[in-house]
Amino acid sequence: MQIKTNSILGVLAILLLFVQTGRASSHREAPLIANDPLADNTDVYAFRSPDDPNTITIIANYIPAELPHGGPNYYTFGENIRYEIHIDNNPNTPGDDIIYRFTFYQKNEDPSTFFNIRLGKQNLRTRYNLERSRDGGRSWATILPGGPVPPPNIGERSIESGVGLGTSSYEKLVRLARRNAITGERVFAGPMDDPFFVDLGGIFDLGDAPRQGGQPRDGLACMNTSAIVMEIPIRYLVAPNTSGPTSILDPNFVIGVWASASRRAIRTLTPGGEVHSGDWVQVSRLGMPLTNEAVIPIGMKDYWNSLTPYQELQDTLLDQYFYNPELALYMDDDLFGGAVPGFAPLRIQRNSLGAFDFGNGQDGLFPLKGSAAVAGTALDDAIFGTLLLPGAGKPRSVDLWPIFHTGVPNFPPYQLATGKNGNPLAAGKPFINNFLPTGGDMLRLNMAVPVTPRNDPNFSSLGLVQAAVLGLTDPTYASNADLQFIPNMDGFPNGRRLEDDVTRIELQAVSGVVLAAIGLWYDDYPGGAASPVTQDLLNVLTYTTGVEANDRPFQKNFPYLALPFASDSDCSGVIADNMTQMNIAAPQIETIPTAAPTVVTGVSNYPNPFRETTMIQVQLAAPSQLTIDIMDVSGRSLERWSEGADAGVYRREWNASRYPAGIYYVRIADEQGNILNLLKMVKAK
């Protein structure tokens, strides 16, 4: 299928916005991968870092439903597996542009015990090598060898006591495991609390969400996951020769992110072990949450896992599941809606604007094909061909299909209904642009969109749905059709923040909220000058599954995830009410004393003087927790980093492009604030 890059700009705009289909994120989503949990992608997140907006945080989680007390062989990343994060940043090149590859290896430090931790030793101690490719996998460079993985959070005796590791807290182990690659990326890999929240039991009990009897329960409360977290400078992620951004919707700042796991084709069992050989085969992948879990039927799930997004884009076999999604059957009173009372507030438009039926098997906007009404829009055959209106009986080809396959462009009619004067096909208020047509299912993010501060009163776990509501109803934004930053434009599905309630957003999207946002209102809209905020729309917007937040608060700084539950945690009574599930107390963060004095034997930076960036190097005689401040000549701290570092050379690149030429200082301190060293640096004009 031929697609004009220009034109594709039209297919998706708001649809992708909120769309998706689904329920619980991709935990145990396919028959084969359910039998191989070490290689099972569970979630992918990509968001502009709230405490460092010059960077993007990407999180790829593996191994579903880790019980904290799952000893004596606790969960950890597997050997003989390639864990990869893939990034597409250029619509003019086929396939991936950047790939990060993690491979893990283990050492049994004390074969004489069945305990995982004893007398300062770990079994099995896990480390990783991180490689990076910037040419789609043709060549590789190792950018972080021997990265440490914290041990499982077994409990106080194993972590803190003298017969265990003798570490003051598990939080310190996490700090010490944060690393900087030689190319500047921040990296963490290890066990953390599973950040996904959902009433798994209710959802998969034939859509009993919210539960019609009893309280909703977070099915992943008190469970951990194995997380790979990277914080990457935006300038590393944009395509070569990209400047700007020119606006908050700059198309050159769009990336697609997906993660995968691959194994060798042949696994041979031997006495006491196994041997792996043959070609590498992809066994799991994930971009947008819930695609394979709630859109693809069970007979095709293993096949979907084997494809890359680029292969998927060419595979029309799977398109049918997006044109007429199964989930929509249970949101339609004329079909099976009555059998799923929990979904009663979620009803699809069957007679939008008195003319358009988006029920399964109906025609949606297909009757407009070739008419003057769609001329010059994304529905015009001269622009998109048959991409959006491929034929009769495929109603969701205009919203659900493109959201998974191309992303959302800032192009009519996929803009907010604000400013359209009642014509849903007209240009409206610009809202989102994460259009990238070179791959299929990926988590797409426009890195130019500003961060919504987590303490902003308008911050919402409803992501772009809430941004659309503000853009349609709040006078600050709804009084004009100009481009404005609306809070939560950086939320799912423009990327995915940890706080985003993707289950609720996706259920709302399947029920047609995307169509409503561009002016295809619900059936009870009387037309004319009446308010489109009708009861049907309110029912969809106020729908809740009953579980709306993670069971632990997220951290404010890298790696952002909540600390993992310990094996000796009290996990009884983890029940969610309609708005929260905080029956488990948040972990107490203690002040951590330094176990031994930090020894800094040298500090330098290169180049010096420098113009834009310089690499700071600290020579350490022992493993240390460092606080590093970049200060101006007045002693004011401009940037601060807290890092754990092994003995040897610690490196951190400083991007000073936003600061004027002049003299700056690097101050190195220990955990108590004792100054260990001071270095003068000069930024040239």
FENMOZI-V373828 format. One line per field, one symbol per residue. phi: phi as a letter, one per 20 degrees, with the letter a starting at -180 (. if undefined). psi: psi as a letter, one per 20 degrees, with the letter a starting at -180 (. if undefined). A space follows every 50 residues. Layout:
phi: ???
psi: ???
//
This chain:
phi: .ecfggfggdgdgegfgdfrcrbffeelecgfffecffdefdbccbbfff dbfecdecccdcmflffgeeeedffagefmceecddcdcbfecemfdccd ddcdbcceebfeceffcalnddcdfdcbdddccdcmnfcccfdbemfedg ffefqfffedefedemefafgfffffefcdffeofecbbrfbgffecaeg ffgeelmebffebnefcffdfmcdbdddccdcggffeffgmedofebfcg ffdecdcbcbcccffdcdfcgmabcdbnfecfdbbacffngffcdefffd fffgfeeegffffeefgefgfefcfggffedcffddgfecffegfdcffd bflmbdddfgnedleggegneffdgndfefgfddmegecfrfmcfefecf fffedbndeebfeecgfgnelndfeefcfgcbbcfbeebefbeebefeff eegfeffefbfelfffffgffeceggdeebdffcfdgnfeegeembefef efffgfffffenffgffeoeffgeffnmeffffeffffgffefbeoccbf fcfffecgemfffffefefedfmecdefcbbdfefffeeefdfffbffdd ercbbbfbfcddcbeeccedebgbdddddecefenffebccdcebffoee cbededfedffqeccdddcefenffdabcecceef
psi: ppppggghihhifighgiqrobdqampliqgghhjmhhjophqpqpqpph inijrppppoqroqlophklrinrqrqqrkpopqppppjoiiqqaqhppp pppqqqpoiniiqiqhppljqqoppprqppqppjkjjhqqppinqkpqpq rqmgrgghghrhicikqhrhhhhggiipqpqiiiqqqqprprpoiqpqng gggimlkmoqpiprqqpoijqkqrroppppopphhhhqqqkprbqhriko hijpqppqqrpqrqhpopprojbqppraqpppiqrpepqighgigprhij ghgghiqrhhhhhinihihhihhmphhhhjkohidjhhimhhjhinpqoi lpkjhpojqpiaicjhiipirhhjpjriiphigjcjghmirqjmhjiigg ghhiihrpqnpqjlrqipjikioiirqbpqgqnlpnjircoqoqpoiipr poqhjpiipqijchghhggghhhphhhiirkqpqpppjijrpknaoqhip mhggghhhghjjhgghhjjnrrhjpiabjqpimrhgghgghjqqiiojqq iqqqqirpjhqqqqqqhjqojqknqpaiirmkipqqqporpoqphqppoo iqprqprorrggqqopppppiqpqoqppppqaiijpphqppoqqqrqbpp qpppokhjqrqaprqpppqahijpphqpppqppr.
//
